[in-house]
């Protein structure tokens, strides 16, 4: 196999480069961190492991940054391949695992840090959002390693974890995942980072306000305990009855429609889908290949079931009947219902992390999460007096009624739904604006400001 170590494949290189650039854009890598690997059969029919070279810049890969190795060889420490090659090769030997990735997923790492001395036995990470809960599992393992990079202990533990879970967390370092494709592996990492971000945003909303302690140290401990107690209660409730806390189970990741485009000659609408999908991804309005968007036709809709998509990676674009059809998943079904009961021309659904976290906010002195988001910033207040927040048990009829009235609705445990009368650009403005509105409110809460006092008086009558 030595003659194949430095052969190149343009198709494989483009795939690795596009995922590498996307991981840098999504901020789950630094300039040189992480690695990617996949099984590939060359033109001679030989199975090869393709892996990124050690120290390569994943956002700026060159053809010579890919190593082509035999899965049967034992020199996994090959001088240019990743130092974690042996781990990847073992992962790729698992049934159904065609690709593997390691990334630093900083938000998830920060959400799982603790101040206990090593060696540690950290508890599993429990997501509180539907994407990670359903697609990564209700408990994601976290392992502490004395040497958290390429060690024999990792080579033994991580493949065993990934035999049972799609993703596993390396304490203080990042995560490793497997997938049927490299895109699916990247999808898992984006869901994981998003899950950590949501938990951290929820923590930031539980502030020192009303904490009465004798010293600064006491106040810090009380705040830490309050955050832990809130998240523990939320996680316990979700694990006991996820169907009561999430709007619906998001569709499974579909590799069968990868690259499909049902309207390749319609240049203008293709351009609009690509622009909107790239903006959803780059602005982090929804993790990679999550959410959905559609445009109404006469008796059909143009539908992107994996709305969040960077330019270089893309995603499927489908032309489907507007009428309900057997096999429609819950996401597509809602798009069709909205069109059937309105004259809207576009629909967008995003899993906006800031909105999901802020939907759990409880005003001081109250005992229920908020039922509307009132902007406290100038532009947000100009665009919206209030944005409704529903529970996960909202009926389709109520959701559509609220979309008629507000054009934008947050579903706790179910993402953000928005509608437009003209274009994808018009409907994109709603989740994009909502992200800033939530960030400003979360920041005000974190600083100990009184949100009730900041909200415009006229919003109370809306």
C-alpha positions in Angstrom: 0.0 0.0 0.0 3.0 2.3 0.2 2.5 3.5 -3.4 -1.0 4.9 -2.5 0.0 7.0 0.5 0.3 10.2 -1.5 -2.1 9.7 -4.3 -4.7 12.4 -4.6 -8.4 12.4 -5.5 -9.9 15.7 -6.5 -13.4 14.8 -5.3 -12.1 13.7 -1.9 -10.0 16.8 -1.6 -12.9 19.1 -2.4 -15.0 17.4 0.2 -12.4 17.6 2.9 -11.6 21.2 2.1 -15.3 22.3 2.2 -16.0 20.6 5.5 -12.7 22.0 6.9 -13.7 25.5 5.9 -17.2 25.1 7.3 -15.8 23.9 10.6 -13.7 27.0 10.9 -16.6 29.2 10.0 -18.7 27.5 12.6 -15.9 28.1 15.1 -15.5 24.5 16.2 -11.8 24.5 15.3 -8.9 26.8 15.7 -6.6 27.4 12.7 -4.9 24.0 13.0 -6.9 21.9 15.3 -8.9 18.7 14.8 -8.8 16.0 12.1 -11.1 14.3 9.7 -11.0 10.8 8.2 -13.0 8.6 6.0 -13.0 5.2 4.3 -12.7 5.4 0.5 -12.3 2.8 -2.3 -9.8 3.9 -5.0 -10.0 3.2 -8.7 -8.2 -0.1 -8.2 -10.9 -1.2 -5.8 -8.6 -1.0 -2.7 -10.1 0.3 0.5 -8.1 3.2 1.9 -8.3 5.5 4.9 -8.0 9.2 4.0 -7.0 11.4 6.9 -5.8 15.0 7.3 -2.1 15.5 8.0 -1.0 16.6 11.4 -0.9 20.3 11.9 -2.8 21.1 8.7 -5.0 24.1 8.5 -8.5 22.6 8.1 -9.9 25.9 6.7 -7.1 26.1 4.1 -6.3 22.5 3.1 -4.0 21.7 0.2 -4.0 18.4 -1.7 -0.8 17.3 0.1 -2.5 17.7 3.5 -4.4 14.5 2.9 -2.8 11.1 3.7 -4.0 7.9 2.1 -3.3 4.9 4.3 -4.1 1.2 4.4 -6.6 0.4 7.2 -4.7 -2.9 7.7 -1.3 -1.3 8.4 -0.1 -0.8 11.9 2.1 2.3 11.3 -0.7 4.6 12.4 1.9 7.0 13.7 3.0 7.6 10.1 5.0 10.8 10.2 2.6 13.1 8.3 -0.7 11.7 9.3 -2.6 12.8 12.3 -1.3 11.7 15.7 -4.8 10.3 16.3 -4.8 8.1 13.2 -5.0 4.9 15.2 -8.1 6.2 16.9 -9.8 7.1 13.6 -8.9 3.8 12.0 -10.5 1.9 15.0 -13.6 4.1 14.7 -13.8 3.4 11.0 -13.8 -0.3 11.7 -17.2 0.1 13.5 -20.2 -1.2 11.6 -21.6 1.6 9.4 -18.9 4.1 10.2 -17.6 5.5 6.9 -16.3 8.8 8.4 -15.0 10.2 11.6 -14.1 13.7 12.9 -12.5 15.3 15.9 -13.2 19.0 16.7 -12.7 21.3 19.6 -16.5 22.2 19.9 -15.6 25.0 22.3 -19.1 25.7 23.6 -19.6 22.0 24.6 -16.1 21.9 26.2 -16.9 25.0 28.3 -20.3 23.5 29.3 -18.7 20.4 30.6 -15.7 21.9 32.6 -15.6 21.5 36.3 -13.2 22.5 39.1 -12.7 19.0 40.6 -9.1 17.6 40.8 -8.0 14.9 38.4 -8.3 12.1 37.7 -11.9 12.9 37.0 -15.0 10.8 36.3 -17.2 13.5 34.8 -20.9 12.9 34.4 -22.5 12.6 30.9 -23.7 15.7 29.3 -27.5 15.9 29.0 -28.8 18.2 26.2 -31.8 20.3 26.7 -32.6 21.0 23.1 -34.4 18.6 20.7 -31.7 18.3 18.0 -28.9 17.0 20.3 -31.3 15.1 22.6 -32.8 13.0 19.7 -29.8 12.8 17.4 -26.9 12.5 19.8 -28.8 10.9 22.7 -30.2 11.9 26.1 -26.8 11.3 27.7 -23.5 12.0 25.8 -20.5 10.4 27.5 -17.6 12.5 28.8 -14.2 11.0 29.5 -11.2 12.5 31.2 -7.8 11.4 30.0 -4.4 12.1 31.6 -3.0 12.5 28.1 -6.0 13.8 26.0 -4.4 13.6 22.6 -3.5 10.4 20.8 -2.9 8.3 23.9 -3.4 4.5 24.1 -6.1 5.1 26.7 -8.0 7.2 24.2 -7.5 4.6 21.4 -9.2 2.0 23.7 -12.0 4.2 25.1 -13.2 6.4 22.3 -14.0 3.6 19.7 -15.8 1.7 22.5 -17.9 4.8 23.2 -18.7 5.4 19.6 -19.8 1.8 19.2 -22.8 2.9 21.4 -23.1 6.6 20.8 -22.8 8.8 17.7 -20.5 11.3 19.5 -18.4 11.3 22.6 -16.7 14.1 24.6 -13.1 14.3 25.5 -13.0 16.4 28.7 -11.3 19.7 28.2 -10.4 18.9 24.6 -13.3 18.4 22.3 -15.4 15.6 20.8 -15.0 12.7 18.4 -17.8 11.4 16.2 -18.6 8.9 13.5 -20.9 9.2 10.5 -22.1 7.4 7.4 -20.6 10.3 5.5 -18.2 13.1 6.4 -21.1 15.6 6.2 -23.0 13.6 8.8 -20.0 13.5 11.1 -19.8 17.3 10.8 -23.5 17.5 11.5 -23.0 15.7 14.8 -20.3 18.0 15.9 -22.4 21.1 15.1 -25.3 19.7 17.0 -23.0 19.0 20.0 -21.5 22.5 20.0 -25.0 24.0 19.7 -26.2 22.0 22.7 -23.3 23.3 24.8 -24.0 26.8 23.7 -27.7 26.6 24.7 -26.8 25.3 28.2 -24.3 28.1 28.7 -26.8 30.7 27.6 -29.4 29.3 30.0 -26.7 29.5 32.8 -25.9 33.1 31.9 -29.6 34.1 32.4 -29.5 32.9 36.0 -27.8 36.0 37.5 -26.6 37.3 40.9 -29.8 39.3 41.3 -31.7 38.6 44.5 -28.8 36.5 45.8 -28.4 37.6 49.4 -25.2 36.3 50.9 -22.7 37.5 53.5 -19.7 37.7 51.2 -18.7 37.7 47.5 -17.6 34.1 47.8 -20.9 33.0 49.3 -22.8 34.8 46.5 -20.7 32.9 43.9 -21.5 29.6 45.5 -25.2 30.4 45.7 -25.2 31.4 42.1 -23.4 28.3 41.0 -25.9 26.2 43.0 -28.9 28.0 41.5 -27.6 27.3 38.0 -26.9 23.7 38.7 -30.3 23.2 40.3 -32.2 24.9 37.4 -30.5 22.8 34.8 -30.8 19.6 36.8 -34.5 20.1 37.2 -34.9 20.9 33.5 -32.8 17.9 32.4 -34.7 15.5 34.8 -38.1 16.6 33.4 -36.9 16.3 29.8 -35.4 12.8 30.2 -38.6 11.6 32.0 -40.9 12.9 29.2 -39.2 14.4 26.1 -42.4 14.4 24.2 -43.8 17.0 26.7 -40.8 19.3 26.3 -40.1 19.2 22.6 -42.5 20.2 19.8 -41.7 17.2 17.7 -38.8 14.8 16.9 -36.6 16.4 14.2 -36.3 14.3 11.1 -33.4 12.0 11.0 -30.3 13.0 9.0 -31.0 11.8 5.4 -27.9 10.9 3.3 -30.0 9.5 0.5 -30.9 12.9 -0.8 -27.4 14.4 -0.6 -26.7 16.4 -3.7 -30.2 16.2 -5.0 -31.6 19.2 -6.9 -35.1 18.9 -8.5 -35.0 22.3 -10.3 -31.4 22.7 -11.6 -32.3 25.1 -14.5 -34.1 27.7 -12.3 -31.1 29.9 -11.7 -32.8 32.8 -9.8 -34.5 30.7 -7.2 -31.5 28.4 -6.9 -29.4 31.6 -6.1 -32.0 32.6 -3.4 -31.9 29.2 -1.7 -28.1 29.2 -1.7 -27.8 32.7 -0.4 -30.4 32.1 2.4 -28.9 28.7 3.3 -25.4 30.1 3.6 -26.6 33.0 5.7 -28.5 30.7 8.1 -25.3 28.7 8.5 -22.7 31.5 8.8 -25.0 33.6 11.1 -25.6 30.5 13.2 -29.3 30.8 12.9 -29.5 27.0 12.9 -26.7 24.3 13.1 -25.4 22.7 9.9 -28.0 20.9 7.8 -30.8 21.6 10.3 -34.1 23.6 9.9 -36.0 24.0 6.6 -37.2 26.6 4.2 -39.6 26.6 1.3 -41.2 28.7 -1.5 -44.8 28.1 -2.6 -45.6 27.3 -6.2 -49.0 26.9 -7.9 -49.5 23.3 -6.8 -46.0 22.5 -5.5 -43.4 23.8 -3.1 -39.7 24.2 -3.5 -38.2 22.8 -0.3 -34.9 22.7 1.4 -35.1 20.1 4.2 -31.5 20.9 5.4 -31.7 24.7 5.4 -28.4 25.5 7.0 -25.8 25.0 4.4 -22.5 26.8 3.6 -22.0 27.6 -0.1 -19.2 25.0 -0.6 -21.2 22.1 0.9 -24.7 22.8 -0.2 -27.7 20.6 0.5 -30.7 19.0 -1.1 -33.3 21.0 -3.0 -36.6 19.3 -3.6 -39.7 20.0 -5.7 -42.7 18.4 -3.9 -46.5 18.4 -4.3 -48.2 21.1 -2.2 -50.9 18.6 -1.2 -50.2 16.3 1.8 -48.6 13.1 0.7 -47.8 9.7 2.4 -44.4 9.8 3.9 -44.3 13.5 4.7 -42.3 14.0 7.9 -43.6 16.4 10.6 -41.4 19.3 9.4 -42.7 19.1 5.8 -46.2 18.5 7.0 -46.1 21.9 8.9 -44.9 23.7 5.8 -47.8 22.4 3.8 -50.3 23.2 6.5 -49.1 26.8 6.7 -49.6 27.2 3.0 -53.0 25.5 3.0 -54.3 27.9 5.6 -52.7 31.2 4.4 -51.5 33.1 1.4 -47.8 33.2 2.6 -45.3 32.6 -0.1 -42.3 31.5 2.0 -41.8 29.6 5.2 -38.6 29.2 7.3 -37.9 27.0 10.3 -34.6 27.5 12.2 -33.3 26.0 15.5 -32.0 29.4 16.7 -29.9 28.7 19.9 -30.4 32.1 21.5 -34.2 31.8 21.1 -34.2 28.3 22.5 -32.3 29.4 25.6 -34.2 32.6 26.1 -37.5 30.7 25.9 -36.6 29.2 29.2 -36.1 32.6 30.9 -38.1 33.2 34.0 -38.5 36.8 35.2 -37.4 37.3 38.9 -40.4 36.7 41.2 -42.3 34.6 38.6 -42.5 30.8 38.3 -43.1 30.2 34.6 -41.0 30.8 31.5 -41.9 33.9 29.5 -44.6 33.7 26.9 -43.3 36.5 24.7 -40.0 38.2 23.9 -40.1 42.0 24.0 -37.1 43.7 22.3 -35.1 46.1 24.4 -32.9 47.3 21.6 -33.8 50.1 19.2 -34.0 48.1 15.9 -35.7 45.2 17.5 -38.3 47.5 19.0 -38.9 49.1 15.6 -39.5 45.8 13.9 -41.5 44.0 16.6 -43.4 45.1 19.7 -43.4 41.5 20.9 -42.7 38.0 19.6 -44.9 35.2 21.0 -43.3 32.2 22.7 -45.4 29.0 22.9 -45.0 25.8 24.7 -44.0 22.6 22.9 -47.6 21.4 23.0 -48.8 24.2 20.7 -51.3 23.0 18.1 -50.8 23.5 14.4 -53.9 25.8 14.3 -52.6 28.0 17.1 -49.1 28.2 15.6 -50.6 29.2 12.2 -52.8 31.8 13.9 -49.8 33.4 15.6 -47.9 33.4 12.3 -50.8 35.3 10.8 -50.6 37.9 13.6 -46.8 38.1 14.2 -45.0 36.5 11.2 -42.5 35.1 13.7 -43.1 32.6 16.5 -40.7 30.9 19.0 -41.7 27.4 20.1 -40.0 26.3 23.3 -38.3 23.0 22.5 -39.1 23.4 18.8 -37.2 26.2 17.1 -38.4 29.4 15.4 -41.0 29.5 12.6 -41.2 32.5 10.3 -43.3 33.4 7.2 -43.0 35.9 4.4 -45.2 37.2 1.6 -42.5 37.6 -1.1 -39.0 36.1 -0.9 -36.6 34.0 1.1 -34.7 37.1 1.8 -37.8 38.7 3.4 -38.4 35.7 5.7 -34.7 35.3 6.6 -34.8 38.7 8.2 -37.1 37.4 11.0 -34.8 34.8 12.6 -31.8 37.0 11.9 -33.3 39.9 13.8 -34.5 37.6 16.6 -31.0 36.4 17.2 -29.9 40.0 18.0 -33.0 40.7 20.1 -32.3 37.6 22.2 -28.6 38.4 22.6 -29.4 41.9 23.9 -31.9 40.6 26.4 -29.6 37.8 27.6 -26.8 40.3 28.0 -29.0 42.7 30.0 -30.1 39.8 32.2 -26.5 38.7 32.7 -25.5 42.2 33.8 -28.3 42.2 36.4 -30.5 44.7 34.6 -34.3 44.6 35.1 -35.7 43.6 31.7 -39.3 44.5 32.8 -38.1 48.1 33.2 -36.3 48.1 29.9 -39.3 46.9 27.8 -41.4 49.6 26.1 -44.6 50.3 27.8 -46.6 50.0 24.5 -45.5 46.4 24.2 -47.6 45.5 27.3 -50.7 46.3 25.3 -49.7 44.2 22.2 
